[in-house]
């Protein structure tokens, strides 16, 4: 170490990356004596950092949250990551654009010149979504997940033509908050339905906390984000479309490539012909999706897709009679 100041910064960095540190391990990592570590810990405490001493044969230290905000320490990569995260915050779906902008200005101001240049080089224009979540609602729902507390809330169903007064408050066991495509969702177990449900948090109005605890259940598949993504595709657990088919279209692959999302396979067969494997939540929806490419096509398979194309064709013919 070049001196006490740089050594203290290194010590603080180590304390931030894991919960508990044995004293002798810290001394070894910093290449100093345990006595020097104790002195540096005392200096950090004087600066406002709550560094607790751990009991045990070798002793140790733990960095705890304090009542006041002491100087923060970030390495270059962390500082850039924080600044970029604040810059794109308006696109997150949370209604925090204005405080995020103020926080970004504050972080940028204390950055070294070399880091300010890196941040300024990334000219980000983050467009807010059409719906945003109230941060207070997001915190309340997330806290219910963290504390494993039964959540009661009203659901804004005006978008569906319902009168909110027609239904009593929902009562669920919240398991995870999932951010997906600029929107925030709650994954919860509904005991009266004996099933999982997904709710848009921007439509939720939490009631007073119930104080009732629940025992968490195992989310099917083990990953809440994957489970929610699967539900949006009409699957039970796997993040994959339940109906997948293959067609050959009379159109160049490059023409339709910009309109394809993940999970599709596109193969060029010639100047004006391509093979496409694509999925959807139902066979008729898949047939309609393929017709949406505005090109003639032949069904390669499976048979369920051929039948669905016939159903869609009959519906279209009936619509113009």
C-alpha positions in Angstrom: 0.0 0.0 0.0 1.2 3.5 -0.8 -0.1 5.0 2.4 -2.7 5.1 5.2 -5.4 6.8 3.0 -5.1 4.3 0.1 -5.0 1.4 2.6 -8.2 2.6 4.2 -9.9 2.8 0.8 -8.8 -0.7 0.1 -10.1 -1.8 3.5 -13.5 -0.2 2.9 -13.7 -1.8 -0.5 -13.1 -5.2 1.0 -15.7 -4.6 3.8 -18.3 -3.7 1.1 -18.0 -6.9 -0.9 -18.8 -9.5 1.8 -20.6 -9.5 5.1 -18.0 -10.8 7.6 -14.2 -10.6 7.5 -11.9 -12.4 9.9 -9.3 -9.9 11.1 -6.3 -12.0 10.1 -7.7 -12.5 6.6 -8.1 -8.7 6.2 -4.5 -8.2 7.5 -3.2 -10.7 4.9 -5.2 -9.2 2.1 -3.9 -5.7 2.9 -0.4 -7.0 3.7 -0.3 -5.3 7.1 -0.5 -6.4 10.7 -3.8 -7.0 12.6 -2.9 -4.0 14.8 -2.8 -1.8 11.7 -6.2 -3.1 10.6 -7.6 -2.2 14.0 -6.3 1.4 13.7 -7.7 1.7 10.2 -11.1 0.4 11.3 -11.1 3.1 14.1 -10.4 5.8 11.4 -13.3 4.5 9.3 -15.6 4.7 12.4 -14.5 8.4 12.9 -15.6 9.1 9.3 -19.1 7.7 10.0 -18.8 4.1 8.9 -20.4 1.6 11.3 -17.8 -1.2 11.4 -18.8 -3.8 14.0 -16.3 -6.0 15.8 -17.1 -9.7 15.5 -16.6 -12.1 18.4 -14.7 -15.3 18.1 -11.2 -16.8 18.4 -9.7 -14.7 15.6 -12.2 -11.8 15.8 -13.3 -9.9 12.7 -15.2 -7.0 11.3 -18.6 -6.3 9.6 -19.7 -3.1 7.8 -23.3 -2.3 8.9 -25.7 0.3 7.7 -25.5 3.6 9.6 -27.9 6.3 10.6 -26.0 8.9 8.5 -24.6 8.7 5.0 -20.8 8.7 5.1 -18.6 9.1 2.0 -19.3 6.3 -0.5 -16.6 4.3 -2.2 -17.0 3.0 -5.7 -14.4 1.7 -8.1 -14.4 3.0 -11.7 -16.7 0.3 -13.1 -19.2 0.7 -10.2 -19.3 4.5 -10.6 -19.9 4.2 -14.4 -22.6 1.5 -13.8 -24.4 3.7 -11.3 -24.4 6.7 -13.6 -25.6 4.7 -16.6 -28.4 3.1 -14.5 -29.5 6.6 -13.4 -29.5 7.9 -17.0 -31.8 5.1 -18.2 -34.0 5.2 -15.1 -36.9 6.9 -17.0 -37.3 3.8 -19.2 -37.5 1.5 -16.2 -41.3 2.0 -15.7 -40.8 3.5 -12.2 -41.9 7.2 -11.8 -38.4 8.3 -10.7 -37.2 10.4 -13.7 -36.8 13.6 -11.9 -35.1 12.3 -8.7 -32.9 10.1 -10.9 -31.8 13.1 -12.9 -30.9 14.9 -9.7 -29.0 11.9 -8.4 -27.1 11.6 -11.7 -26.0 15.3 -11.5 -24.8 14.7 -7.9 -22.9 11.6 -8.7 -21.3 13.2 -11.8 -20.2 16.2 -9.8 -18.0 14.2 -7.5 -16.6 11.9 -10.2 -13.0 12.2 -11.3 -12.6 13.9 -14.7 -11.6 10.6 -16.4 -15.0 9.1 -15.3 -17.0 12.2 -16.2 -15.7 12.0 -19.7 -16.7 8.4 -20.0 -20.2 9.1 -18.8 -20.6 12.2 -21.0 -19.5 10.2 -24.0 -22.7 8.1 -23.6 -25.5 10.4 -24.8 -28.6 8.6 -23.5 -32.1 9.6 -24.3 -34.4 7.4 -22.2 -38.0 7.5 -23.2 -40.5 6.9 -20.4 -43.1 4.2 -21.0 -46.8 4.9 -21.4 -47.4 3.6 -17.8 -45.3 4.3 -14.7 -45.3 2.9 -11.2 -45.5 5.1 -8.1 -42.3 4.5 -6.2 -44.2 4.4 -2.9 -46.4 1.6 -4.2 -43.4 -0.3 -5.6 -41.7 0.0 -2.2 -44.8 -1.2 -0.3 -45.3 -4.2 -2.5 -41.6 -5.1 -2.4 -41.6 -4.8 1.4 -44.5 -7.2 1.6 -42.4 -9.7 -0.5 -39.4 -9.2 1.7 -41.2 -9.5 5.0 -43.4 -12.4 3.7 -46.5 -10.6 4.7 -50.0 -11.1 3.2 -50.8 -8.2 0.9 -54.2 -6.6 0.5 -54.8 -4.2 -2.4 -57.4 -2.8 -4.7 -56.9 -3.3 -8.3 -57.6 -0.5 -10.8 -59.8 -2.3 -13.4 -61.2 0.7 -15.1 -59.2 -0.3 -18.2 -61.5 -3.4 -18.4 -64.7 -1.5 -17.8 -65.2 -2.7 -14.2 -66.3 -0.6 -11.3 -63.5 -0.9 -8.6 -66.2 -0.8 -5.9 -67.7 -4.0 -7.3 -65.0 -6.2 -5.8 -63.5 -6.5 -2.3 -59.7 -6.0 -1.9 -57.5 -8.7 -3.3 -55.7 -10.8 -0.7 -52.5 -12.6 -1.9 -49.2 -14.0 -0.7 -46.6 -11.9 -2.6 -43.5 -13.8 -3.7 -41.6 -11.7 -6.2 -41.5 -8.3 -8.0 -40.5 -8.7 -11.6 -39.5 -5.9 -14.0 -40.3 -6.9 -17.6 -40.3 -4.7 -20.7 -40.6 -1.4 -18.9 -43.4 -2.7 -16.6 -43.4 -4.0 -13.0 -45.3 -7.1 -12.0 -46.1 -8.9 -8.7 -46.0 -12.7 -8.7 -48.3 -13.9 -6.0 -50.0 -17.0 -4.7 -53.8 -16.6 -4.4 -55.1 -19.0 -1.8 -58.7 -18.8 -2.8 -57.8 -19.7 -6.4 -55.1 -22.2 -5.3 -53.0 -20.9 -8.2 -50.4 -18.3 -9.1 -51.4 -14.9 -10.4 -49.5 -12.0 -11.9 -50.5 -8.4 -11.3 -49.4 -5.2 -12.8 -48.1 -3.0 -10.0 -49.1 0.3 -11.7 -52.7 -0.9 -11.3 -52.4 -1.8 -7.6 -53.4 0.3 -4.6 -52.1 -1.4 -1.4 -54.2 -1.3 1.7 -52.8 -1.0 5.3 -50.4 -3.9 5.9 -52.1 -6.9 7.5 -49.2 -8.0 9.7 -50.1 -11.6 8.8 -47.1 -13.8 7.8 -47.1 -16.6 5.3 -44.7 -19.5 4.5 -43.2 -19.0 1.0 -44.0 -21.6 -1.7 -41.7 -22.9 -4.3 -42.2 -21.0 -7.6 -42.7 -23.5 -10.4 -39.4 -23.9 -12.2 -37.5 -22.1 -9.4 -37.1 -18.8 -11.1 -39.8 -16.1 -10.8 -38.7 -14.1 -13.9 -38.8 -17.2 -16.1 -42.2 -18.2 -14.7 -43.7 -14.8 -15.4 -42.3 -14.8 -18.9 -43.8 -18.3 -19.4 -47.2 -17.1 -18.3 -47.1 -14.3 -20.8 -46.5 -16.9 -23.5 -49.3 -19.2 -22.4 -46.9 -21.8 -20.9 -47.0 -23.2 -17.4 -43.3 -23.1 -16.5 -41.0 -23.0 -19.6 -40.2 -19.6 -21.2 -41.3 -20.9 -24.6 -44.3 -20.6 -26.8 -46.6 -23.7 -26.4 -47.4 -23.6 -30.2 -44.5 -23.6 -32.6 -44.7 -24.2 -36.3 -42.6 -23.9 -39.5 -43.5 -22.3 -42.8 -41.9 -21.3 -46.1 -42.7 -17.7 -47.1 -42.5 -16.1 -50.6 -40.4 -13.2 -49.3 -36.8 -12.4 -48.7 -35.5 -13.2 -45.3 -34.1 -9.7 -44.9 -37.5 -8.2 -45.4 -39.1 -9.8 -42.4 -36.0 -10.1 -40.1 -36.5 -6.7 -38.5 -40.0 -7.7 -37.3 -39.0 -10.9 -35.6 -38.4 -11.3 -31.8 -36.5 -13.8 -29.8 -37.2 -17.5 -30.1 -37.6 -17.5 -33.9 -35.5 -19.3 -36.5 -35.1 -17.7 -40.0 -33.3 -19.4 -42.9 -32.8 -17.9 -46.3 -33.8 -20.3 -49.1 -33.3 -17.9 -52.1 -33.7 -14.3 -53.2 -37.4 -14.2 -52.5 -38.0 -17.3 -50.3 -37.2 -18.1 -46.6 -38.1 -20.7 -44.0 -39.4 -19.4 -40.7 -40.0 -21.3 -37.4 -42.0 -19.2 -35.0 -44.3 -19.6 -32.0 -47.4 -18.1 -30.3 -49.8 -18.8 -27.5 -52.3 -20.7 -29.7 -52.4 -22.3 -33.1 -54.9 -19.8 -34.5 -52.9 -16.9 -33.1 -49.8 -18.4 -34.8 -51.6 -18.7 -38.1 -52.7 -15.0 -37.9 -49.2 -13.9 -36.9 -47.7 -15.6 -40.0 -50.3 -14.1 -42.3 -49.4 -10.7 -40.8 -46.1 -10.9 -42.8 -48.2 -10.1 -45.9 -46.6 -12.8 -48.1 -47.8 -16.1 -49.5 -46.6 -19.1 -47.5 -46.7 -22.9 -47.3 -47.1 -24.7 -44.0 -44.2 -27.2 -43.4 -45.7 -28.4 -40.1 -47.1 -29.4 -37.8 -50.7 -30.5 -38.8 -52.2 -28.3 -36.1 -50.8 -25.2 -37.8 -52.4 -26.3 -41.1 -55.8 -26.7 -39.4 -55.4 -23.4 -37.7 -54.7 -21.7 -41.1 -58.0 -23.1 -42.4 -59.9 -21.8 -39.3 -58.4 -18.3 -39.8 -59.2 -18.4 -43.5 -62.8 -19.3 -42.8 -63.1 -16.4 -40.3 -61.7 -13.9 -42.8 -64.0 -15.0 -45.5 -67.0 -14.8 -43.2 -65.9 -11.2 -42.2 -66.3 -9.9 -45.8 -69.6 -11.6 -46.6 
